[in-house]
Amino acid sequence: MLTLTDIVTRGQAAFEATLPDHLRRQVEPAEAERRVNITLSDERQREICLNCPLADCVGIERRDCPIQVEQRRAWREQNRRRADV
């Protein structure tokens, strides 16, 4: 069974494969190491998705998706903790 993360990763890779080279994301190895991705657990994503307040699923790639909203909140919280130290 595929996890939600796997599904999103495959969808993103398929989308980027359709883009011209100059529009594809170019990630330098050092930049990839510095980047911190905040991902919610599959359980938490499922919980948010099942209790979604939106009438129709807008897709996880849209900014108004509750999963993305939660990820941004977690990112802000993590950065706030770093700034406090």
PDB file of N, CA, C and O in Angstrom:
ATOM      1  N   MET A   1       0.844  -1.176   0.000  1.00  0.00           N
ATOM      2  CA  MET A   1       0.000   0.000   0.000  1.00  0.00           C
ATOM      3  C   MET A   1       0.892   1.243   0.000  1.00  0.00           C
ATOM      4  O   MET A   1       1.859   1.330   0.757  1.00  0.00           O
ATOM      5  N   LEU A   2       0.554   2.186  -0.851  1.00  0.00           N
ATOM      6  CA  LEU A   2       1.318   3.427  -0.930  1.00  0.00           C
ATOM      7  C   LEU A   2       0.889   4.383   0.171  1.00  0.00           C
ATOM      8  O   LEU A   2      -0.291   4.470   0.509  1.00  0.00           O
ATOM      9  N   THR A   3       1.851   5.090   0.719  1.00  0.00           N
ATOM     10  CA  THR A   3       1.524   6.110   1.704  1.00  0.00           C
ATOM     11  C   THR A   3       1.175   7.398   0.966  1.00  0.00           C
ATOM     12  O   THR A   3       1.475   7.541  -0.219  1.00  0.00           O
ATOM     13  N   LEU A   4       0.557   8.312   1.655  1.00  0.00           N
ATOM     14  CA  LEU A   4       0.192   9.586   1.058  1.00  0.00           C
ATOM     15  C   LEU A   4       1.436  10.320   0.566  1.00  0.00           C
ATOM     16  O   LEU A   4       1.401  10.972  -0.477  1.00  0.00           O
ATOM     17  N   THR A   5       2.524  10.218   1.307  1.00  0.00           N
ATOM     18  CA  THR A   5       3.776  10.856   0.909  1.00  0.00           C
ATOM     19  C   THR A   5       4.273  10.289  -0.413  1.00  0.00           C
ATOM     20  O   THR A   5       4.717  11.038  -1.283  1.00  0.00           O
ATOM     21  N   ASP A   6       4.199   8.965  -0.570  1.00  0.00           N
ATOM     22  CA  ASP A   6       4.633   8.328  -1.820  1.00  0.00           C
ATOM     23  C   ASP A   6       3.775   8.799  -2.993  1.00  0.00           C
ATOM     24  O   ASP A   6       4.290   9.075  -4.076  1.00  0.00           O
ATOM     25  N   ILE A   7       2.483   8.888  -2.773  1.00  0.00           N
ATOM     26  CA  ILE A   7       1.569   9.317  -3.830  1.00  0.00           C
ATOM     27  C   ILE A   7       1.883  10.746  -4.261  1.00  0.00           C
ATOM     28  O   ILE A   7       1.933  11.043  -5.454  1.00  0.00           O
ATOM     29  N   VAL A   8       2.094  11.621  -3.298  1.00  0.00           N
ATOM     30  CA  VAL A   8       2.400  13.019  -3.603  1.00  0.00           C
ATOM     31  C   VAL A   8       3.748  13.115  -4.308  1.00  0.00           C
ATOM     32  O   VAL A   8       3.881  13.857  -5.281  1.00  0.00           O
ATOM     33  N   THR A   9       4.747  12.379  -3.836  1.00  0.00           N
ATOM     34  CA  THR A   9       6.080  12.406  -4.440  1.00  0.00           C
ATOM     35  C   THR A   9       6.026  11.931  -5.886  1.00  0.00           C
ATOM     36  O   THR A   9       6.638  12.542  -6.762  1.00  0.00           O
ATOM     37  N   ARG A  10       5.310  10.864  -6.138  1.00  0.00           N
ATOM     38  CA  ARG A  10       5.185  10.353  -7.509  1.00  0.00           C
ATOM     39  C   ARG A  10       4.436  11.340  -8.407  1.00  0.00           C
ATOM     40  O   ARG A  10       4.806  11.544  -9.563  1.00  0.00           O
ATOM     41  N   GLY A  11       3.387  11.946  -7.866  1.00  0.00           N
ATOM     42  CA  GLY A  11       2.635  12.926  -8.641  1.00  0.00           C
ATOM     43  C   GLY A  11       3.485  14.140  -8.980  1.00  0.00           C
ATOM     44  O   GLY A  11       3.432  14.651 -10.098  1.00  0.00           O
ATOM     45  N   GLN A  12       4.261  14.595  -8.020  1.00  0.00           N
ATOM     46  CA  GLN A  12       5.135  15.748  -8.249  1.00  0.00           C
ATOM     47  C   GLN A  12       6.202  15.403  -9.286  1.00  0.00           C
ATOM     48  O   GLN A  12       6.494  16.215 -10.163  1.00  0.00           O
ATOM     49  N   ALA A  13       6.784  14.212  -9.195  1.00  0.00           N
ATOM     50  CA  ALA A  13       7.806  13.796 -10.158  1.00  0.00           C
ATOM     51  C   ALA A  13       7.210  13.698 -11.564  1.00  0.00           C
ATOM     52  O   ALA A  13       7.843  14.101 -12.540  1.00  0.00           O
ATOM     53  N   ALA A  14       5.997  13.164 -11.662  1.00  0.00           N
ATOM     54  CA  ALA A  14       5.341  13.061 -12.966  1.00  0.00           C
ATOM     55  C   ALA A  14       5.057  14.445 -13.538  1.00  0.00           C
ATOM     56  O   ALA A  14       5.235  14.670 -14.735  1.00  0.00           O
ATOM     57  N   PHE A  15       4.621  15.365 -12.702  1.00  0.00           N
ATOM     58  CA  PHE A  15       4.349  16.728 -13.149  1.00  0.00           C
ATOM     59  C   PHE A  15       5.631  17.409 -13.617  1.00  0.00           C
ATOM     60  O   PHE A  15       5.660  18.018 -14.687  1.00  0.00           O
ATOM     61  N   GLU A  16       6.692  17.306 -12.814  1.00  0.00           N
ATOM     62  CA  GLU A  16       7.950  17.950 -13.176  1.00  0.00           C
ATOM     63  C   GLU A  16       8.534  17.356 -14.453  1.00  0.00           C
ATOM     64  O   GLU A  16       9.225  18.055 -15.195  1.00  0.00           O
ATOM     65  N   ALA A  17       8.269  16.082 -14.720  1.00  0.00           N
ATOM     66  CA  ALA A  17       8.764  15.451 -15.944  1.00  0.00           C
ATOM     67  C   ALA A  17       8.121  16.073 -17.186  1.00  0.00           C
ATOM     68  O   ALA A  17       8.693  16.013 -18.275  1.00  0.00           O
ATOM     69  N   THR A  18       6.944  16.664 -17.030  1.00  0.00           N
ATOM     70  CA  THR A  18       6.272  17.278 -18.179  1.00  0.00           C
ATOM     71  C   THR A  18       6.756  18.702 -18.438  1.00  0.00           C
ATOM     72  O   THR A  18       6.438  19.279 -19.478  1.00  0.00           O
ATOM     73  N   LEU A  19       7.516  19.274 -17.512  1.00  0.00           N
ATOM     74  CA  LEU A  19       7.979  20.653 -17.648  1.00  0.00           C
ATOM     75  C   LEU A  19       9.225  20.740 -18.519  1.00  0.00           C
ATOM     76  O   LEU A  19      10.017  19.799 -18.566  1.00  0.00           O
ATOM     77  N   PRO A  20       9.404  21.872 -19.213  1.00  0.00           N
ATOM     78  CA  PRO A  20      10.661  22.082 -19.932  1.00  0.00           C
ATOM     79  C   PRO A  20      11.818  22.172 -18.925  1.00  0.00           C
ATOM     80  O   PRO A  20      11.598  22.485 -17.754  1.00  0.00           O
ATOM     81  N   ASP A  21      13.024  21.903 -19.372  1.00  0.00           N
ATOM     82  CA  ASP A  21      14.194  21.873 -18.483  1.00  0.00           C
ATOM     83  C   ASP A  21      14.363  23.154 -17.680  1.00  0.00           C
ATOM     84  O   ASP A  21      14.705  23.099 -16.499  1.00  0.00           O
ATOM     85  N   HIS A  22      14.128  24.315 -18.305  1.00  0.00           N
ATOM     86  CA  HIS A  22      14.368  25.571 -17.601  1.00  0.00           C
ATOM     87  C   HIS A  22      13.351  25.837 -16.492  1.00  0.00           C
ATOM     88  O   HIS A  22      13.577  26.708 -15.652  1.00  0.00           O
ATOM     89  N   LEU A  23      12.250  25.114 -16.473  1.00  0.00           N
ATOM     90  CA  LEU A  23      11.251  25.283 -15.424  1.00  0.00           C
ATOM     91  C   LEU A  23      11.338  24.229 -14.325  1.00  0.00           C
ATOM     92  O   LEU A  23      10.692  24.355 -13.284  1.00  0.00           O
ATOM     93  N   ARG A  24      12.130  23.201 -14.556  1.00  0.00           N
ATOM     94  CA  ARG A  24      12.265  22.162 -13.535  1.00  0.00           C
ATOM     95  C   ARG A  24      13.070  22.683 -12.367  1.00  0.00           C
ATOM     96  O   ARG A  24      13.946  23.534 -12.524  1.00  0.00           O
ATOM     97  N   ARG A  25      12.769  22.173 -11.219  1.00  0.00           N
ATOM     98  CA  ARG A  25      13.458  22.571  -9.998  1.00  0.00           C
ATOM     99  C   ARG A  25      14.889  22.058 -10.040  1.00  0.00           C
ATOM    100  O   ARG A  25      15.129  20.863 -10.212  1.00  0.00           O
ATOM    101  N   GLN A  26      15.831  22.973  -9.881  1.00  0.00           N
ATOM    102  CA  GLN A  26      17.245  22.611  -9.845  1.00  0.00           C
ATOM    103  C   GLN A  26      17.714  22.733  -8.399  1.00  0.00           C
ATOM    104  O   GLN A  26      17.807  23.837  -7.862  1.00  0.00           O
ATOM    105  N   VAL A  27      18.005  21.613  -7.782  1.00  0.00           N
ATOM    106  CA  VAL A  27      18.416  21.622  -6.377  1.00  0.00           C
ATOM    107  C   VAL A  27      19.880  21.230  -6.299  1.00  0.00           C
ATOM    108  O   VAL A  27      20.269  20.137  -6.712  1.00  0.00           O
ATOM    109  N   GLU A  28      20.675  22.124  -5.772  1.00  0.00           N
ATOM    110  CA  GLU A  28      22.090  21.841  -5.553  1.00  0.00           C
ATOM    111  C   GLU A  28      22.203  20.877  -4.374  1.00  0.00           C
ATOM    112  O   GLU A  28      21.386  20.949  -3.456  1.00  0.00           O
ATOM    113  N   PRO A  29      23.185  19.979  -4.369  1.00  0.00           N
ATOM    114  CA  PRO A  29      23.323  19.023  -3.249  1.00  0.00           C
ATOM    115  C   PRO A  29      23.432  19.699  -1.883  1.00  0.00           C
ATOM    116  O   PRO A  29      22.817  19.244  -0.919  1.00  0.00           O
ATOM    117  N   ALA A  30      24.208  20.780  -1.792  1.00  0.00           N
ATOM    118  CA  ALA A  30      24.346  21.473  -0.506  1.00  0.00           C
ATOM    119  C   ALA A  30      23.026  22.084  -0.078  1.00  0.00           C
ATOM    120  O   ALA A  30      22.684  22.084   1.105  1.00  0.00           O
ATOM    121  N   GLU A  31      22.283  22.606  -1.051  1.00  0.00           N
ATOM    122  CA  GLU A  31      20.984  23.210  -0.747  1.00  0.00           C
ATOM    123  C   GLU A  31      20.000  22.148  -0.270  1.00  0.00           C
ATOM    124  O   GLU A  31      19.197  22.397   0.629  1.00  0.00           O
ATOM    125  N   ALA A  32      20.064  20.980  -0.865  1.00  0.00           N
ATOM    126  CA  ALA A  32      19.157  19.896  -0.470  1.00  0.00           C
ATOM    127  C   ALA A  32      19.417  19.466   0.966  1.00  0.00           C
ATOM    128  O   ALA A  32      18.485  19.117   1.690  1.00  0.00           O
ATOM    129  N   GLU A  33      20.681  19.489   1.382  1.00  0.00           N
ATOM    130  CA  GLU A  33      21.003  19.110   2.752  1.00  0.00           C
ATOM    131  C   GLU A  33      20.533  20.163   3.748  1.00  0.00           C
ATOM    132  O   GLU A  33      20.113  19.833   4.857  1.00  0.00           O
ATOM    133  N   ARG A  34      20.605  21.444   3.346  1.00  0.00           N
ATOM    134  CA  ARG A  34      20.195  22.526   4.243  1.00  0.00           C
ATOM    135  C   ARG A  34      18.684  22.594   4.403  1.00  0.00           C
ATOM    136  O   ARG A  34      18.186  22.955   5.469  1.00  0.00           O
ATOM    137  N   ARG A  35      17.963  22.251   3.359  1.00  0.00           N
ATOM    138  CA  ARG A  35      16.512  22.363   3.386  1.00  0.00           C
ATOM    139  C   ARG A  35      15.921  21.390   4.399  1.00  0.00           C
ATOM    140  O   ARG A  35      16.277  20.212   4.433  1.00  0.00           O
ATOM    141  N   VAL A  36      15.034  21.892   5.202  1.00  0.00           N
ATOM    142  CA  VAL A  36      14.378  21.050   6.194  1.00  0.00           C
ATOM    143  C   VAL A  36      12.913  20.924   5.797  1.00  0.00           C
ATOM    144  O   VAL A  36      12.176  21.909   5.770  1.00  0.00           O
ATOM    145  N   ASN A  37      12.513  19.721   5.497  1.00  0.00           N
ATOM    146  CA  ASN A  37      11.116  19.484   5.153  1.00  0.00           C
ATOM    147  C   ASN A  37      10.377  19.044   6.401  1.00  0.00           C
ATOM    148  O   ASN A  37      10.795  18.119   7.097  1.00  0.00           O
ATOM    149  N   ILE A  38       9.292  19.710   6.668  1.00  0.00           N
ATOM    150  CA  ILE A  38       8.447  19.315   7.789  1.00  0.00           C
ATOM    151  C   ILE A  38       7.359  18.426   7.185  1.00  0.00           C
ATOM    152  O   ILE A  38       6.576  18.873   6.347  1.00  0.00           O
ATOM    153  N   THR A  39       7.320  17.211   7.603  1.00  0.00           N
ATOM    154  CA  THR A  39       6.267  16.332   7.123  1.00  0.00           C
ATOM    155  C   THR A  39       5.485  15.823   8.316  1.00  0.00           C
ATOM    156  O   THR A  39       6.037  15.505   9.369  1.00  0.00           O
ATOM    157  N   LEU A  40       4.223  15.759   8.118  1.00  0.00           N
ATOM    158  CA  LEU A  40       3.353  15.225   9.158  1.00  0.00           C
ATOM    159  C   LEU A  40       3.310  13.715   9.020  1.00  0.00           C
ATOM    160  O   LEU A  40       3.485  13.181   7.924  1.00  0.00           O
ATOM    161  N   SER A  41       3.085  13.045  10.095  1.00  0.00           N
ATOM    162  CA  SER A  41       2.980  11.587  10.042  1.00  0.00           C
ATOM    163  C   SER A  41       1.769  11.199   9.203  1.00  0.00           C
ATOM    164  O   SER A  41       0.819  11.969   9.062  1.00  0.00           O
ATOM    165  N   ASP A  42       1.822   9.999   8.654  1.00  0.00           N
ATOM    166  CA  ASP A  42       0.696   9.519   7.846  1.00  0.00           C
ATOM    167  C   ASP A  42      -0.592   9.510   8.655  1.00  0.00           C
ATOM    168  O   ASP A  42      -1.667   9.821   8.143  1.00  0.00           O
ATOM    169  N   GLU A  43      -0.465   9.145   9.936  1.00  0.00           N
ATOM    170  CA  GLU A  43      -1.644   9.129  10.813  1.00  0.00           C
ATOM    171  C   GLU A  43      -2.272  10.510  10.926  1.00  0.00           C
ATOM    172  O   GLU A  43      -3.488  10.666  10.821  1.00  0.00           O
ATOM    173  N   ARG A  44      -1.413  11.520  11.144  1.00  0.00           N
ATOM    174  CA  ARG A  44      -1.895  12.900  11.301  1.00  0.00           C
ATOM    175  C   ARG A  44      -2.502  13.402   9.999  1.00  0.00           C
ATOM    176  O   ARG A  44      -3.526  14.085  10.016  1.00  0.00           O
ATOM    177  N   GLN A  45      -1.876  13.069   8.863  1.00  0.00           N
ATOM    178  CA  GLN A  45      -2.422  13.485   7.570  1.00  0.00           C
ATOM    179  C   GLN A  45      -3.794  12.862   7.335  1.00  0.00           C
ATOM    180  O   GLN A  45      -4.716  13.525   6.859  1.00  0.00           O
ATOM    181  N   ARG A  46      -3.917  11.588   7.672  1.00  0.00           N
ATOM    182  CA  ARG A  46      -5.203  10.901   7.518  1.00  0.00           C
ATOM    183  C   ARG A  46      -6.266  11.552   8.398  1.00  0.00           C
ATOM    184  O   ARG A  46      -7.397  11.774   7.968  1.00  0.00           O
ATOM    185  N   GLU A  47      -5.881  11.855   9.640  1.00  0.00           N
ATOM    186  CA  GLU A  47      -6.811  12.484  10.585  1.00  0.00           C
ATOM    187  C   GLU A  47      -7.293  13.840  10.044  1.00  0.00           C
ATOM    188  O   GLU A  47      -8.485  14.144  10.073  1.00  0.00           O
ATOM    189  N   ILE A  48      -6.350  14.641   9.555  1.00  0.00           N
ATOM    190  CA  ILE A  48      -6.711  15.960   9.012  1.00  0.00           C
ATOM    191  C   ILE A  48      -7.603  15.789   7.791  1.00  0.00           C
ATOM    192  O   ILE A  48      -8.603  16.492   7.648  1.00  0.00           O
ATOM    193  N   CYS A  49      -7.247  14.865   6.917  1.00  0.00           N
ATOM    194  CA  CYS A  49      -7.996  14.653   5.674  1.00  0.00           C
ATOM    195  C   CYS A  49      -9.433  14.196   5.966  1.00  0.00           C
ATOM    196  O   CYS A  49     -10.380  14.676   5.341  1.00  0.00           O
ATOM    197  N   LEU A  50      -9.588  13.270   6.912  1.00  0.00           N
ATOM    198  CA  LEU A  50     -10.925  12.765   7.225  1.00  0.00           C
ATOM    199  C   LEU A  50     -11.810  13.819   7.895  1.00  0.00           C
ATOM    200  O   LEU A  50     -13.036  13.744   7.813  1.00  0.00           O
ATOM    201  N   ASN A  51     -11.192  14.799   8.557  1.00  0.00           N
ATOM    202  CA  ASN A  51     -11.944  15.860   9.224  1.00  0.00           C
ATOM    203  C   ASN A  51     -11.857  17.181   8.468  1.00  0.00           C
ATOM    204  O   ASN A  51     -12.026  18.251   9.053  1.00  0.00           O
ATOM    205  N   CYS A  52     -11.595  17.103   7.172  1.00  0.00           N
ATOM    206  CA  CYS A  52     -11.395  18.298   6.341  1.00  0.00           C
ATOM    207  C   CYS A  52     -12.659  19.167   6.334  1.00  0.00           C
ATOM    208  O   CYS A  52     -13.751  18.669   6.062  1.00  0.00           O
ATOM    209  N   PRO A  53     -12.512  20.472   6.633  1.00  0.00           N
ATOM    210  CA  PRO A  53     -13.674  21.363   6.648  1.00  0.00           C
ATOM    211  C   PRO A  53     -14.105  21.816   5.256  1.00  0.00           C
ATOM    212  O   PRO A  53     -15.179  22.397   5.101  1.00  0.00           O
ATOM    213  N   LEU A  54     -13.268  21.554   4.230  1.00  0.00           N
ATOM    214  CA  LEU A  54     -13.599  22.001   2.882  1.00  0.00           C
ATOM    215  C   LEU A  54     -14.655  21.092   2.270  1.00  0.00           C
ATOM    216  O   LEU A  54     -14.670  19.888   2.527  1.00  0.00           O
ATOM    217  N   ALA A  55     -15.535  21.666   1.464  1.00  0.00           N
ATOM    218  CA  ALA A  55     -16.618  20.897   0.855  1.00  0.00           C
ATOM    219  C   ALA A  55     -16.079  19.860  -0.130  1.00  0.00           C
ATOM    220  O   ALA A  55     -16.534  18.716  -0.136  1.00  0.00           O
ATOM    221  N   ASP A  56     -15.122  20.248  -0.950  1.00  0.00           N
ATOM    222  CA  ASP A  56     -14.509  19.338  -1.914  1.00  0.00           C
ATOM    223  C   ASP A  56     -13.006  19.300  -1.669  1.00  0.00           C
ATOM    224  O   ASP A  56     -12.422  20.277  -1.200  1.00  0.00           O
ATOM    225  N   CYS A  57     -12.391  18.181  -1.984  1.00  0.00           N
ATOM    226  CA  CYS A  57     -10.938  18.068  -1.802  1.00  0.00           C
ATOM    227  C   CYS A  57     -10.246  18.968  -2.817  1.00  0.00           C
ATOM    228  O   CYS A  57     -10.459  18.835  -4.022  1.00  0.00           O
ATOM    229  N   VAL A  58      -9.429  19.872  -2.333  1.00  0.00           N
ATOM    230  CA  VAL A  58      -8.716  20.793  -3.216  1.00  0.00           C
ATOM    231  C   VAL A  58      -7.367  20.227  -3.631  1.00  0.00           C
ATOM    232  O   VAL A  58      -6.715  20.779  -4.518  1.00  0.00           O
ATOM    233  N   GLY A  59      -6.941  19.149  -3.014  1.00  0.00           N
ATOM    234  CA  GLY A  59      -5.651  18.539  -3.330  1.00  0.00           C
ATOM    235  C   GLY A  59      -4.569  19.071  -2.403  1.00  0.00           C
ATOM    236  O   GLY A  59      -4.581  20.239  -2.013  1.00  0.00           O
ATOM    237  N   ILE A  60      -3.649  18.206  -2.063  1.00  0.00           N
ATOM    238  CA  ILE A  60      -2.621  18.561  -1.091  1.00  0.00           C
ATOM    239  C   ILE A  60      -1.662  19.617  -1.637  1.00  0.00           C
ATOM    240  O   ILE A  60      -0.973  20.284  -0.865  1.00  0.00           O
ATOM    241  N   GLU A  61      -1.612  19.773  -2.953  1.00  0.00           N
ATOM    242  CA  GLU A  61      -0.692  20.761  -3.521  1.00  0.00           C
ATOM    243  C   GLU A  61      -1.212  22.190  -3.406  1.00  0.00           C
ATOM    244  O   GLU A  61      -0.460  23.133  -3.649  1.00  0.00           O
ATOM    245  N   ARG A  62      -2.470  22.371  -3.044  1.00  0.00           N
ATOM    246  CA  ARG A  62      -3.040  23.719  -2.899  1.00  0.00           C
ATOM    247  C   ARG A  62      -2.786  24.244  -1.492  1.00  0.00           C
ATOM    248  O   ARG A  62      -2.812  23.485  -0.524  1.00  0.00           O
ATOM    249  N   ARG A  63      -2.538  25.556  -1.385  1.00  0.00           N
ATOM    250  CA  ARG A  63      -2.200  26.186  -0.105  1.00  0.00           C
ATOM    251  C   ARG A  63      -3.342  26.125   0.915  1.00  0.00           C
ATOM    252  O   ARG A  63      -3.087  26.162   2.119  1.00  0.00           O
ATOM    253  N   ASP A  64      -4.587  26.033   0.460  1.00  0.00           N
ATOM    254  CA  ASP A  64      -5.701  26.017   1.408  1.00  0.00           C
ATOM    255  C   ASP A  64      -6.045  24.609   1.904  1.00  0.00           C
ATOM    256  O   ASP A  64      -7.002  24.439   2.659  1.00  0.00           O
ATOM    257  N   CYS A  65      -5.279  23.608   1.488  1.00  0.00           N
ATOM    258  CA  CYS A  65      -5.479  22.252   1.998  1.00  0.00           C
ATOM    259  C   CYS A  65      -5.096  22.243   3.482  1.00  0.00           C
ATOM    260  O   CYS A  65      -4.019  22.725   3.835  1.00  0.00           O
ATOM    261  N   PRO A  66      -5.940  21.715   4.344  1.00  0.00           N
ATOM    262  CA  PRO A  66      -5.644  21.698   5.780  1.00  0.00           C
ATOM    263  C   PRO A  66      -4.319  21.010   6.127  1.00  0.00           C
ATOM    264  O   PRO A  66      -3.693  21.361   7.127  1.00  0.00           O
ATOM    265  N   ILE A  67      -3.882  20.043   5.322  1.00  0.00           N
ATOM    266  CA  ILE A  67      -2.600  19.384   5.588  1.00  0.00           C
ATOM    267  C   ILE A  67      -1.472  20.387   5.385  1.00  0.00           C
ATOM    268  O   ILE A  67      -0.550  20.452   6.198  1.00  0.00           O
ATOM    269  N   GLN A  68      -1.536  21.174   4.303  1.00  0.00           N
ATOM    270  CA  GLN A  68      -0.506  22.190   4.077  1.00  0.00           C
ATOM    271  C   GLN A  68      -0.544  23.258   5.162  1.00  0.00           C
ATOM    272  O   GLN A  68       0.501  23.733   5.606  1.00  0.00           O
ATOM    273  N   VAL A  69      -1.743  23.638   5.589  1.00  0.00           N
ATOM    274  CA  VAL A  69      -1.881  24.637   6.652  1.00  0.00           C
ATOM    275  C   VAL A  69      -1.192  24.133   7.917  1.00  0.00           C
ATOM    276  O   VAL A  69      -0.477  24.886   8.579  1.00  0.00           O
ATOM    277  N   GLU A  70      -1.403  22.872   8.249  1.00  0.00           N
ATOM    278  CA  GLU A  70      -0.792  22.270   9.441  1.00  0.00           C
ATOM    279  C   GLU A  70       0.733  22.192   9.291  1.00  0.00           C
ATOM    280  O   GLU A  70       1.462  22.428  10.254  1.00  0.00           O
ATOM    281  N   GLN A  71       1.211  21.863   8.093  1.00  0.00           N
ATOM    282  CA  GLN A  71       2.650  21.801   7.877  1.00  0.00           C
ATOM    283  C   GLN A  71       3.285  23.183   8.034  1.00  0.00           C
ATOM    284  O   GLN A  71       4.363  23.302   8.617  1.00  0.00           O
ATOM    285  N   ARG A  72       2.636  24.220   7.526  1.00  0.00           N
ATOM    286  CA  ARG A  72       3.166  25.579   7.683  1.00  0.00           C
ATOM    287  C   ARG A  72       3.190  25.989   9.153  1.00  0.00           C
ATOM    288  O   ARG A  72       4.132  26.635   9.612  1.00  0.00           O
ATOM    289  N   ARG A  73       2.136  25.604   9.892  1.00  0.00           N
ATOM    290  CA  ARG A  73       2.095  25.910  11.320  1.00  0.00           C
ATOM    291  C   ARG A  73       3.265  25.231  12.038  1.00  0.00           C
ATOM    292  O   ARG A  73       3.929  25.855  12.865  1.00  0.00           O
ATOM    293  N   ALA A  74       3.519  23.959  11.727  1.00  0.00           N
ATOM    294  CA  ALA A  74       4.621  23.217  12.350  1.00  0.00           C
ATOM    295  C   ALA A  74       5.958  23.838  11.964  1.00  0.00           C
ATOM    296  O   ALA A  74       6.866  23.904  12.793  1.00  0.00           O
ATOM    297  N   TRP A  75       6.095  24.294  10.725  1.00  0.00           N
ATOM    298  CA  TRP A  75       7.334  24.932  10.284  1.00  0.00           C
ATOM    299  C   TRP A  75       7.584  26.234  11.048  1.00  0.00           C
ATOM    300  O   TRP A  75       8.699  26.497  11.498  1.00  0.00           O
ATOM    301  N   ARG A  76       6.521  27.049  11.188  1.00  0.00           N
ATOM    302  CA  ARG A  76       6.660  28.307  11.931  1.00  0.00           C
ATOM    303  C   ARG A  76       7.038  28.033  13.384  1.00  0.00           C
ATOM    304  O   ARG A  76       7.877  28.728  13.957  1.00  0.00           O
ATOM    305  N   GLU A  77       6.421  27.028  13.966  1.00  0.00           N
ATOM    306  CA  GLU A  77       6.711  26.662  15.351  1.00  0.00           C
ATOM    307  C   GLU A  77       8.165  26.222  15.511  1.00  0.00           C
ATOM    308  O   GLU A  77       8.832  26.609  16.471  1.00  0.00           O
ATOM    309  N   GLN A  78       8.653  25.419  14.574  1.00  0.00           N
ATOM    310  CA  GLN A  78      10.035  24.953  14.627  1.00  0.00           C
ATOM    311  C   GLN A  78      10.998  26.136  14.487  1.00  0.00           C
ATOM    312  O   GLN A  78      11.987  26.214  15.216  1.00  0.00           O
ATOM    313  N   ASN A  79      10.722  27.043  13.571  1.00  0.00           N
ATOM    314  CA  ASN A  79      11.593  28.201  13.382  1.00  0.00           C
ATOM    315  C   ASN A  79      11.538  29.143  14.578  1.00  0.00           C
ATOM    316  O   ASN A  79      12.541  29.769  14.923  1.00  0.00           O
ATOM    317  N   ARG A  80      10.394  29.245  15.202  1.00  0.00           N
ATOM    318  CA  ARG A  80      10.259  30.086  16.393  1.00  0.00           C
ATOM    319  C   ARG A  80      11.139  29.535  17.523  1.00  0.00           C
ATOM    320  O   ARG A  80      11.795  30.290  18.240  1.00  0.00           O
ATOM    321  N   ARG A  81      11.140  28.204  17.666  1.00  0.00           N
ATOM    322  CA  ARG A  81      11.980  27.574  18.686  1.00  0.00           C
ATOM    323  C   ARG A  81      13.454  27.807  18.401  1.00  0.00           C
ATOM    324  O   ARG A  81      14.229  28.042  19.328  1.00  0.00           O
ATOM    325  N   ARG A  82      13.857  27.747  17.134  1.00  0.00           N
ATOM    326  CA  ARG A  82      15.250  28.002  16.760  1.00  0.00           C
ATOM    327  C   ARG A  82      15.647  29.432  17.095  1.00  0.00           C
ATOM    328  O   ARG A  82      16.754  29.676  17.575  1.00  0.00           O
ATOM    329  N   ALA A  83      14.745  30.381  16.844  1.00  0.00           N
ATOM    330  CA  ALA A  83      15.033  31.788  17.100  1.00  0.00           C
ATOM    331  C   ALA A  83      15.137  32.073  18.598  1.00  0.00           C
ATOM    332  O   ALA A  83      15.877  32.967  19.009  1.00  0.00           O
ATOM    333  N   ASP A  84      14.411  31.329  19.404  1.00  0.00           N
ATOM    334  CA  ASP A  84      14.435  31.525  20.846  1.00  0.00           C
ATOM    335  C   ASP A  84      15.738  31.025  21.476  1.00  0.00           C
ATOM    336  O   ASP A  84      16.127  31.486  22.549  1.00  0.00           O
ATOM    337  N   VAL A  85      16.395  30.103  20.824  1.00  0.00           N
ATOM    338  CA  VAL A  85      17.606  29.497  21.397  1.00  0.00           C
ATOM    339  C   VAL A  85      18.789  30.379  21.260  1.00  0.00           C
ATOM    340  O   VAL A  85      19.884  30.016  21.690  1.00  0.00           O
TER     341      VAL A  85
END
